[in-house]
């Protein structure tokens, strides 16, 4: 008769040096980004260049939402300019009312229209709390209504992208047609103040930059938390096999709707902060072309990587400023070529290059061992 000795309990596995490094890498990257934005950039850049960087960081905020919706959920959101514009106009309306002073109309209403008082739908934006809340909640509400209509009818893929583009075109056309209340083609311009601070003062402009940088870091942290949560795993499952997720008892429409609404809120907040950074919001910034430009930045940098999407958005925005002045006619074609190359030859964007190189080295190493 043989006796069996009980198996000794397995020792608890301790994380090795590599796993500890990987766990600490996000925190280290976040700290490095904070140092670069709050210490290096203000010291290295002039006030003008810092103002341009603030503008680029606003586009990076939109890219964070695109990374969540498209990179994680497979939703090609080509209409983010709509939500960017809703947030921007909500903020600009309040600032124009504040610039005009109590009892006065914004300057463009006096120039273009014959009204003697604010339109009824402008009046709530005189309240700063309402205006700030509207910059995020209004885009999210519009996205919730549209998303419910689209996703519950199982519209996806190219059809979803086309519908979002059509929405951006319709929104821009509507803004142009309401010259007396939205400024028409010119939009809302010459914004002078930001909640009591004079935007012509370089000190206040730097303050706006710091606010934008802080908000960007918070959005990155929020998006990363969502992407690595149980919801983020479910979103990937919906992207890869929607029918299987439905079979397991989840509603894919609700899962996609959350990502779409969150991305819309981020775009609205970006638009709201873009207004004091640049001093203007217009239909030219919210139509089809700007919406595609926002997606191109995320695609080139890497739509599945938060860092890649943010750096790609900043890089493409910088290139647009630098190259469009030298090659105004060719820049649009160059953007289109970037988008095609990124999707066809490098779907993971520039952020995936390091992984590709590591895999090729590993494969060469295996081939050498077998030889």
N, C-alpha and C positions, 0 to 999 in steps of 0.2 A: 504493500500500500504506500503510495507516494503522498507526501504532504506538500502542499504548496505554501510558500511563504507569501504573506500579503505584500502587495506592491507598496513600496514606500511612496508617500505623497510627493508629488512633483514640486520641486522648488519653484517658488514664485519668480517668474522671469523679470529681471531688472532691465530697464531700458539701457541699451548700449550707448556709446558715445555718439553714434550717428543719429539714433532716434532722438536723443536729447538735443542734438544740433537742429534737427528738422523741426522739433517742437518749439525751439526758441527762435527759429528763423523768421516767422511772421512778426513777432514782437520786435526783433532787431530791425527788420525792414521798415516797420512802422516808425520806430525811433529815428532811423536814418532819413526817412521822408520828412519827418517833422523838423529835423535839424536843417535839411536842405531848404525847406520852405520858409522856416521862421528865422533862420540865422544866416545861411549862406546867400540865398537869393536877395534879401534886403541889403546885404553888405556889398554884393558883387554887381548888382544891377542899378542903373539910374532910375529915377522916378518914372520916366517914360517907358523903359523896358519892363519895370515892375508892373506898370499898368497893363502892358501887353500880356505879361504872364498871368495876371489876374483874369484877363479875358480868356486865356487858354485853359486856365483851371476850371472855368465855368463849363467849357465844352467837355472837360474831363469828367465832371459830375454827371453829365448826360451819358458818357461812355460807361460809367459804373453801372447805371441802370440797364444799358444795352448789354453789358456783360452778363448781368443776371438773367434778363429776358431772352436774349439770343444765344449767348454762349452757354448758358446752363439749361435754358428751356426750349431752345430751337425756334424762338419767335423772332423772325426777321422784321424788326420794328423800323420801317422806313418813314414813319410819321411822327418821330419824336419832336420835330419842330413845332408841332401843334401844342404840345404840353409845355415846351420851352416858351412858346409865345404866350400861352395863357398865364403862366407865372410871371413872365416879363411885363405883360400889359397890366396885370393886377398890381404889381409893385409900382409901375410907372404912373398909373392913374392916381394912386395915393400921393406920390411925390409931386406930380403936376398940381394937384389940388393944394398941397402944402406950399409949393412955390408961389401959387397965385395969391394966397392969403385969404383970410376969412371974407366971405361974401363976394369974392371975385371969381371969374371964370378963367380956366387955363388959357394961355395966350392963343393957341391955335383955334379954339372955339370962338374967340373974338374976331379972329381973322377970317375963318371960313364960314362960320354960321351966323344965325341971327337970334340964337337963344339968349334969354336973359337970366337963366338959371341952369344949374347942372341937370343933365338928364337923370331920370329916376334910377337908372341902373348904375350911375356913377356915384350916387350919394353914399351908399354904404362904404365905399372905398376911402372916404374921408376919415374913417376910423382906422387908426394904425393897426389895432389888434385884428380887426376884420381883414384888412388888406394883407397882413402877414400870413394869417391863416389861409386866406384865399389863394395865395401863391402856391401852396401845396395841396390843399383840399380840393380846389376847383379842378386842376388837372387830374387828380385821382378820381374825382366824381365822374368826370367826362370819360375817363378810361374805364371805369367800372361799368358805365352804361353801355359804351361801345363794345367792351370786351364781353359782357354778358350776351349781347346780341350776336356777336361773331362766334365766340367759342361754343356756345350752346347749339349752334347750327353746324358745328364741326368744320368751320372754315379754317384752313391752315395752309402752310406752304406759300407758294407764289400768290395765291388768291388773297391771303392775309396781307402780304406785302403790298399788293396792288391797292387793296382797300385803304391801308394806312397812308399810302401815297396820295390817293384821291382825297382823303381827309385833310392832308396838309395843303393841297391845292385849293380846296374849297375854303379853308380857313383864311388863307392869304387873300383870296378873291373877295371874301366877305369884308375883311379889314380894309382893303383898298376902296370898296364901295361905300364905306361909312366915314367919309372924310370929315363931316362935321362933328363926329363923336370919337373917332379913333385916329384922326390925323391923316387918313388915306394912305397914299403911297409913302409920304414922308414919315408917318408914324408919330410917336411921341418923342420929341427931341428937346434938346437944351435943358436937361434936368440939372438943377443947380444944387439941390440940397438932399440930404439923406438923414431923415429923422433929427433935424436940427443942426446937422453938421454941414458946413459949406464944402461941396465937392471940388471947388476950385483951389482949396488949400491942400498942398502936397502931403501934409501930415494926415489929413482926413482920408486922402486917397490911399495912403499906406494902411490906415486903419481898415478900410474896405478890403484891401488885399489880404490882411491878416484874417479877417472874418471869412473870406472866401476859402483861404487855405485851411482854416480850422474846420469849416463845414465839409470840405472835400475829404479830409481825413476821417471825419465822423461817418460820412457816407460809405467810404471804403470799409471801415470797421463793421458797419451794419450789413453791407452786402456780403462781406466774408462770413459773418455769423450766419446769415441766411443760407449761403451756398454750402456751408459745412454742417448744417443742421439736418434733422430728419426731413424737414420740408425740402431742403436742397437735394437730398437723395431722391425724394419723390418726384421732384421736378425733372431730374435727369431721367428717371424711369418713364415719365410721361413723354419726354422727348424721344426716347429710344423705342418704346413699345407702348403706345397709348392704349391699345386694346387689352393688353395684359393687365395694365393698371386698372382699367375699368372692370375687368374680370375679378380682380382682387377686392373690389368694393369701393374704390375711390372714384371720384368724379374728376376726370382730367380737365374739364372746363374750369372748375374752381381752382385747381392747381395752377393752371396757366393764367387765370385771371389775377391771382395774387401777384405773380411776377410782373404782369403787364401794368397793374395799378401802382406797384411800388416803383417801377421804372418811370412811370409818368410823374409820380410825386417828386422823384429826384430831378427829372428834367424841368419841372415847374420851379423847383427851388433854384436850379442853375439859372433859369431865365430871370428870376427875381433878383439874384445877385449880379447878373450880367448888366442890369440897368444902371446901378450906381457906379459900376466899374467903367462903363463905356459912355453913359449919359444918353442912351437912345435905345428904343426898341421899334422895329418897323416890320412891315410884311416881308421885306427882303431877307429877314433873319429867321422866318418861320415857315417858309414854303417848302417845295419839293427838294430843291437843290441844297439848302442848308440841312435838311433832314438826312439826305444821302451823305453829305459831308461828315455828319456826326457818326454815321454807321461806318464809313470808310476808315475813320481814325481807329475805331475799335477793331475792325477787321485786320488792318495792317499791323497793329500792335499785338493782337491776339485776343479774340473775343472770348475765349474760355479762361483767360488769365486777367485778374483785376489789375495787376501791375502792368501787364502788356497793353490792356485796353486804355488805361490812363495815360501811359507814356505815348502810345500810338495817337491818341486824340490830341495830346499836346504837340507832338511832332508834326502831325498833319496840319494843325492850325497854324503852327509857326511857319511851315513850308508855304501854306497858302498866303500868309502875309508877306513872306520874303520873295516868293517866286511870282505871285500874281502881279506884283508891281513891274517886274521885268518882262514877264510873258503873259500879259492879261488874256490874250486870245487862246493860248495853248494850255493854260493851267487847268481848265475844266476837263480837257481831254486827258491830261496827265493824271488827274484824280480818278477818272474812269478807268484808266489803265491800271492804276494802283489797285483798285477794287477787284478788277478781273484777275490780276496776277495773284492777289492774296487769296481769293477764293479757289482759283484753279490749281495753283502750284504750291501754296503754303496756307492751307486751311486754318492751321493753328496760329498764323501770324508770326511775327518776329519772335514772340515769346516761346515758340515751339522749337526754335533753332537749337537751343542748348540740349533739349531732349533728343532731337534727331542726331546730333553729333555724338551724344553718349551711347545711343543705341547702335550706331554704326561702329563705334569703337568696340563695344561689347561683342558685336557680331564678328568683327575681325579677330578679336581675341579668341572667341570660340572656334573660329575657322583655323586659327593657328594651332590651338591645342589639339584639334582633331587631326591636323596634318602631322 
